[in-house]
Amino acid sequence: AAEQRPAEFAEIIQQLFTQIPFVGDELENVTIIKFAIELMKVDAQRCMPHMEKIATTCVQIIADPKTAEALPTADKRLVGAFLKNQVVGHAQSVLQQMEAQMSDDEKEQLAKYMS
């Protein structure tokens, strides 16, 4: 609950979401998106300023050929559903820019997990 959050919660959220997508361990990106999913349920306004970064991270999790193979299908489905149902409407321009630069295979992966 909000009253149980530390005083610096807003600053922590700001620092987290401005750093994504993380480089290196792809599981960290999945973890931060799972956190964003839960945060959207209870405090969507905290996520709104960071939707483009969240969208970029979601796409990387699903479509990046260097990392996508390492992630469980269930995680990619969860991230795809979140992207489709919660994020797309708030990050349309960045998603269109990313899609324009994707290979056909990356687009196929994205469509597969957003369906």
C-alpha positions as CSV (number, residue, x, y, z in Angstrom):
1,A,0.0,0.0,0.0
2,A,1.1,3.6,-0.6
3,E,1.4,4.4,3.1
4,Q,3.9,1.6,3.5
5,R,6.3,2.9,0.8
6,P,9.5,4.5,1.7
7,A,9.7,8.3,1.5
8,E,12.0,8.1,-1.5
9,F,9.8,5.7,-3.5
10,A,9.1,8.2,-6.3
11,E,12.9,8.8,-6.7
12,I,13.6,5.0,-6.7
13,I,10.9,4.5,-9.4
14,Q,12.4,7.4,-11.5
15,Q,15.9,5.9,-11.2
16,L,14.7,2.4,-12.2
17,F,12.6,3.4,-15.2
18,T,15.1,5.8,-16.6
19,Q,17.8,3.1,-16.7
20,I,15.8,0.5,-18.7
21,P,16.3,-1.5,-20.8
22,F,19.2,-2.9,-18.8
23,V,22.2,-4.4,-20.6
24,G,23.6,-7.7,-19.7
25,D,21.3,-10.0,-17.8
26,E,18.0,-10.1,-19.7
27,L,16.2,-11.5,-16.7
28,E,16.6,-8.1,-15.0
29,N,14.5,-6.6,-17.8
30,V,11.8,-9.3,-17.2
31,T,11.9,-8.5,-13.5
32,I,11.5,-4.8,-14.0
33,I,8.6,-5.3,-16.4
34,K,6.9,-7.7,-13.9
35,F,7.3,-4.9,-11.4
36,A,5.8,-2.4,-13.8
37,I,2.9,-4.7,-14.4
38,E,2.2,-4.8,-10.6
39,L,2.7,-1.1,-10.2
40,M,0.3,-0.4,-13.0
41,K,-2.4,-2.3,-11.1
42,V,-2.0,-0.1,-8.0
43,D,-0.5,3.2,-9.1
44,A,-0.6,3.6,-12.9
45,Q,0.3,7.3,-12.7
46,R,3.8,6.4,-11.5
47,C,4.4,4.4,-14.8
48,M,2.9,6.9,-17.2
49,P,6.0,9.2,-17.5
50,H,8.1,6.1,-18.3
51,M,5.9,4.3,-20.9
52,E,8.3,4.8,-23.8
53,K,11.1,3.2,-21.8
54,I,8.8,0.4,-20.6
55,A,7.7,-0.2,-24.2
56,T,11.3,-0.3,-25.4
57,T,12.1,-2.9,-22.7
58,C,9.1,-5.0,-23.6
59,V,10.0,-5.1,-27.2
60,Q,13.6,-6.0,-26.4
61,I,12.5,-8.9,-24.2
62,I,10.3,-10.3,-26.9
63,A,12.1,-9.5,-30.2
64,D,15.8,-9.1,-29.6
65,P,17.3,-12.2,-31.2
66,K,20.4,-12.1,-29.0
67,T,18.4,-12.5,-25.8
68,A,14.9,-13.8,-26.7
69,E,16.0,-17.4,-26.8
70,A,17.2,-17.3,-23.2
71,L,13.8,-16.3,-21.8
72,P,10.9,-18.6,-21.0
73,T,7.9,-18.5,-23.3
74,A,5.7,-17.7,-20.3
75,D,7.7,-14.6,-19.6
76,K,7.5,-13.4,-23.2
77,R,3.7,-14.1,-23.3
78,L,3.3,-12.1,-20.0
79,V,5.3,-9.2,-21.4
80,G,3.5,-9.3,-24.8
81,A,0.1,-9.2,-23.1
82,F,1.2,-6.2,-21.0
83,L,2.6,-4.4,-24.0
84,K,-0.6,-5.0,-26.0
85,N,-3.1,-4.3,-23.2
86,Q,-1.4,-1.6,-21.1
87,V,1.5,0.0,-22.9
88,V,0.7,0.4,-26.6
89,G,-1.7,3.3,-26.1
90,H,0.8,5.3,-24.2
91,A,3.9,4.7,-26.4
92,Q,2.6,4.5,-29.9
93,S,5.3,6.7,-31.6
94,V,8.3,4.9,-30.0
95,L,6.8,1.6,-30.9
96,Q,6.2,2.6,-34.5
97,Q,9.8,3.8,-34.7
98,M,11.1,0.6,-33.3
99,E,9.0,-1.5,-35.6
100,A,10.2,0.4,-38.7
101,Q,13.8,-0.7,-37.8
102,M,12.9,-4.4,-37.1
103,S,13.7,-7.3,-39.2
104,D,10.9,-9.5,-40.4
105,D,11.8,-12.2,-37.8
106,E,11.7,-9.6,-35.0
107,K,8.3,-8.4,-36.2
108,E,7.1,-12.0,-36.3
109,Q,8.3,-12.6,-32.7
110,L,6.6,-9.4,-31.5
111,A,3.3,-10.3,-33.2
112,K,3.4,-13.8,-31.9
113,Y,3.7,-12.8,-28.3
114,M,1.3,-9.8,-28.5
115,S,-1.5,-11.9,-29.9
